[in-house]
Amino acid sequence: MTLMSAACSNETDPAREVIENFAGKDVRVELSLSLDRQDGCDRFEYQVKDGVLHIDGSSNLALCRGFYDYVRSNGAGICSWSGNRIDLPSEPEDSAPVSVTSPFRHHYYFNVVTYGYTMAYWDWERWSREIDWMALHGVDMPLALVANEAISARVWKKLGLTDEEIADYFVGPAHFPWMRMGNISHHNGPLPEEWHAGQVELQHKILDRMRALGMSPICPGFAGFVPQAMRRLYPDLKLMEMSWSGGAFHNWMIDPADELFTKIGRMFIEEWEAEFGKCGYYLADSFNEMDIPFPPKDDPARYELLAGYGEKVYGAIRSGNPDAVWVMQGWMFGFQRHIWDYETLKALVSRVPDDRMLLLDLAADYNRCWWHSEYNWEYYKGFFGKQWVYSVIPNMGGKTGMTGVLDFYANGRLDAMQSPNRGNLAAFGFAPEGIENNEVIYELLCDAGWTSEAIDLDRWLENYSVCRYGAVPEAIRNYWSEIRQGVYGTFTDHPRYVWQFRPGLMKNGSINIDGHLFNAVRSFASAAGELGDSPLYAADLEELTAQYLGARMEQSVRSIYEKLGEGGDWSADKEGFLEMGRNLDRVLESHPNLRLEKWTSYARKWGGTRELADYYERNARRLVTVWGPPVDDYSARIWSGLVRDYYLPRWQEWFSAKERGEDFDFPAWEEEWVGSTGISPAEPFDDPVAACVRLVDTYCK
């Protein structure tokens, strides 16, 4: 029976919906909202009394996090992208009260490009599950960028651009993020006009639910990028041509000093808020990975120019909503310090009020684990008094290869929290370019964001395993020990196997395939006898088996290259490589997420006609393969369907060309694949767990 006091039946309904979606309608819980935030930070308290869980919180979001904290603390379940497990007792024992206050005012989530690499074609059903995930994990500050193009199109039409000029500027939906940041235009367009209405409807649902839960979504603002056709309306308009990826792509930015910049910025926010209501945070990124020819660093004009830029970008937002905060990504802070040194960034933000700017310091893990550079908050001395977000980027491009230093993700935030340069640290978060992979990392990060104490990773992984699988046999403990010495003890910014590149291009992949990976997977598979009935164990075993086979395929490719160089017989290596690839693909046919069919089916659903469905599918296929070109093979998914229809056939064509002594036209073949539709049929294993155990044993060498 569901229990709830009448006094809070309305105000706690949003939290109750999330909790019941996860735990079922019969969950015994009473909810109330009598707590105030502490120094702007959410908090919750819970206690079981007379067999009923009582949760009090400062927001609906805090209530959801409180419920999830209770579930996780008792080893009773987990909410994950691969599926949920919930095993609450029907008669819970009374317990002592638990009180938690977040050390952060906000908990940030998403990267601009997650809207391409993962969420480009999500429908409301998928979005609603993600919002449940966010609420349970305590995320309250997500990017909310859906329908940006619909609002932009309305503004530009009011200014006088035609539908054709606008559609020709827009890119395919999977490539929206890079158009929004000024990197590209037109690519894989023109965009069908029918796209906009569905996105507006979807964004209403997204924002309504986020706000009901007490979230503070970050919506898109105007960063200055417009169609080149704007010159038809304003012949004297100063447009700066922006280029990206070595000049392969282009976009156009209005000079912020031009009055039209402020006018469009105001119009955009007015149009946005007329459609979706007031927003407190607006994202505008004008300089992402741009090599802009600023005056040299010894020229005062450089700093006056940048101060004026910052003033105008914020001014455009303020003109539409005087209370709004300008949010800006900080990838460039570490990635392009040759441009964005201390004085340069200081100038850019110098004329923006401290409480009206939020800097997303996206990539602390890159500072620490990859670039080995000084943390940005140290280098920029606390970001000049501006509000800022501690964040990491555990994923680039939606790649499904395993990497990431778990110890750092558990406790890296303490370096910022304890720093004399912490400044106005307002939020904790993470900005993966793609999700639905490496799930342990995100569960760990969410927990880290709700405590100021150091996390004991051994104890945490023990609890995670119980929550996820229902038990933690010794084989699973050994798995964690081995994997933390390998792929989850090292960081690679672009983890790809060599067979995910064009044949002949690279000699080695970038995934750490040392002996710890093989030992870890074998240990995990050995727990099948005890955990084989657990759906989440099965999903993880399928993913790990694919990683295992992928590593063995890498070794085969290395052998093939060596024998080709020596003139030896490589036929046996070739056949072994292809057989492992087919088995890898077949294993993943049973995985809940790692399938090309799932990706393309989301895309096709947005097409009201066969022609439109084909267009969206082709756009989705392009992003995860050739991307452009260039940027080939960047996204590197280990997915069923993609392995058997793209990676393996490409290798087979190359093998055949080698045997004939001919070159192979990769670009033509790849474009033909991207331009096609449909996926070849495949038959999953009748017993995927047994098949995984057998395959791991077969390729143990």
C-alpha positions, 0 to 999 in steps of 0.5 A, a space after each residue: 500500500 502506498 502511504 502519503 500524508 494529505 498535506 503534501 499530496 500535491 507538492 511532493 507528487 513529482 518526487 513520488 512519480 520518480 520513486 514509483 517509476 523506480 520502485 513500484 506503486 506499492 513502495 511504503 514511503 511518506 514524503 514531506 518538504 519541510 526542510 530549508 536549504 542550507 547555504 543554498 544546498 539541498 538536503 534530506 533526512 530519512 528514517 524507517 518508523 513502524 515499517 514506513 520510510 519517512 523522507 523529508 527534503 528541501 526540494 523534490 529533487 532532494 526527496 528523490 536523492 534521499 530515497 535513492 540513498 536509502 536504497 543504495 545504503 541498504 544494498 537494495 538496488 540500483 538505477 542504471 542505463 542498462 536496467 534497474 534492480 530493486 529489492 526492498 523488503 516488504 516490511 523494512 526494519 525501523 532504523 536510526 535517522 540519516 541526514 545528508 546535506 550536499 556540499 554543493 549548491 548545484 549538481 551539473 550534467 551533460 556536455 553540449 555534444 551529448 546532444 549529438 553523440 547520445 541524445 540527438 534523436 531521443 523521444 519523450 519516453 527515453 527522456 523521461 527515464 533520463 530525468 528519473 535517473 537524474 532525480 534519483 542521482 541528485 542531478 539538478 542542473 542539466 543542460 536543456 538544449 532541445 528546440 534551439 533550432 526552432 527558436 533560432 529559426 523563428 528569430 531569423 524569420 522575423 528578421 527576414 531570412 527565408 525558410 530555405 536560407 535557414 534550412 540550408 544553414 542548419 545541419 543534420 540533428 546529430 551534428 547540432 552541437 557543433 553548429 551551436 558552438 560555431 564550428 560547422 554549418 550546412 553539414 548533412 543538411 538541409 534540415 527538414 522543416 518538420 523537425 521543429 514542431 516535434 522538438 518544441 513539443 518535446 522540450 515543453 515536456 522536458 522543462 516542465 518535468 525538470 522544473 517540477 522536480 526543482 531542477 535548474 536547467 541551463 537553456 541555450 542562449 545566442 552565441 553570435 552564430 548566424 547564416 551567412 545569408 544574413 548579409 542579404 538583409 544587412 549588407 554592411 554587417 561584419 561577419 567573422 568567418 569561423 573555421 574548425 578542424 583544420 579549415 574543413 568546416 565553417 560558420 559565421 559570427 556577428 561581431 559582438 560590437 554590432 548592434 545586431 548581435 544584441 538585438 538577436 540575443 534579446 530576440 532569442 531569449 524573448 522568443 524562448 521565454 515566450 514559448 518555454 517560460 523564464 530560465 535562470 541560466 543561458 549557455 553561450 559559447 563563442 570560442 569553442 576550439 577556435 583559433 581566433 586571431 586575437 591581437 598578440 598578448 603584449 598588445 593592450 588591444 587584445 584585452 580591450 577587445 575581449 573585455 568588449 566581447 564578454 560585455 556584449 555576450 552577457 549584455 545580449 542575455 541581460 537585454 532579454 532577461 536581466 536576472 539571467 546568468 551567462 553560462 560558458 563552457 571551459 574546455 578551452 581553459 585547459 585545451 587551449 592555454 596557448 590562447 587562453 592564458 590568465 590575462 586573456 580569460 580575465 579580460 573576457 569575464 572582467 565586465 560581467 558581474 560575478 553573480 551573473 556568470 557561471 564557468 563550466 570547468 569541464 575537464 579536471 580529469 584531463 588536467 590531472 590524468 592526461 594533460 598533467 597540467 595545473 588545475 584550471 582553478 589554480 591557474 586562473 586563481 579561482 576564476 576571478 570571483 566568478 561562480 564555477 562548476 567542478 566537472 570531469 569529462 569521462 567520455 569523448 565521442 560516446 566511445 564505448 571503450 573502457 578507461 578512467 581512473 576510478 580513484 580520481 573520480 571518487 575523490 578528485 573533487 577534494 582537490 578543488 574543495 580544499 584549495 585556497 583558490 576554490 573561489 566561488 565553487 558553486 557546483 559539482 558535475 560531469 560532462 560526458 560527450 556520450 553516455 550509456 557506457 562505463 556505468 560504474 564511473 557515473 554512479 561513483 561521480 553522483 555519490 561523490 557530488 553529495 559528500 565532502 568526505 573522502 570515499 573509500 573506493 573498496 567499500 564503495 565498489 563492494 556496495 555497488 556490486 551488491 546493489 547491482 547484482 544482489 551479491 558480491 562473490 570473491 570473483 567480483 572482488 578480484 575483478 575490481 582489483 584487476 580492472 583498477 590496475 588496468 583500464 580503470 586505473 589509467 586514463 585515455 582520452 580517446 579509447 579505441 581498438 585498432 580495428 575501429 580505424 581504417 585498416 592500415 592507418 594505425 598500428 595500435 589502438 589506445 585502449 589499455 589491453 594489458 594482462 589486468 584486463 584479461 584477468 579481470 574479465 575472466 574473473 568476472 565471467 567465473 561468477 556466472 554460476 552464482 550471478 548468472 540470473 541477474 540481468 545486470 550481471 548478464 549485461 555487464 558480462 556481455 559488455 566485458 566479453 565484447 571488450 575482451 574479444 575486442 582486445 584479442 582482435 587487436 592482437 590479431 591485427 598487430 600480428 597481421 601487420 607484422 606478417 604483412 611486413 615480413 611477407 609471412 602467411 597471415 591467413 589464419 590470423 585473418 580468419 581468427 580475427 573475423 570469427 572473433 568479430 562475429 562472436 563479439 557482435 552476436 554477444 552484443 545483440 543481447 545487450 540492452 544498449 550497445 546495438 546500432 539498431 537502437 540508435 537508428 530506430 530512435 532516428 527513424 521514429 522522427 521521420 513522418 515519411 519513409 524519405 525523412 526516416 531514411 534521412 535521419 537514419 543516414 545522419 545518425 549513421 554518419 555521426 558514429 562512423 565518418 562523422 564528416 569527413 574528416 573526423 573519421 572513426 572518432 565516435 568508435 562504438 563497440 555495438 552489434 550491427 556496427 561491428 558486423 555491417 561496418 567494421 568487419 566488412 571494411 576489413 574484409 574489403 581491405 584483406 581482399 584488396 591486399 590479396 589482389 595487390 590493389 589499393 582500396 577506396 575507403 572514402 567511397 565505401 564508407 560514404 556508400 555505407 552511410 548513405 544506405 539504410 537498414 541493418 543486416 539480420 543477426 541471431 543472438 545466443 540462446 543463452 548469452 551468459 553461457 556463450 560469454 563464459 565459453 567465449 572468454 574461455 575459448 580465447 584465453 591464451 
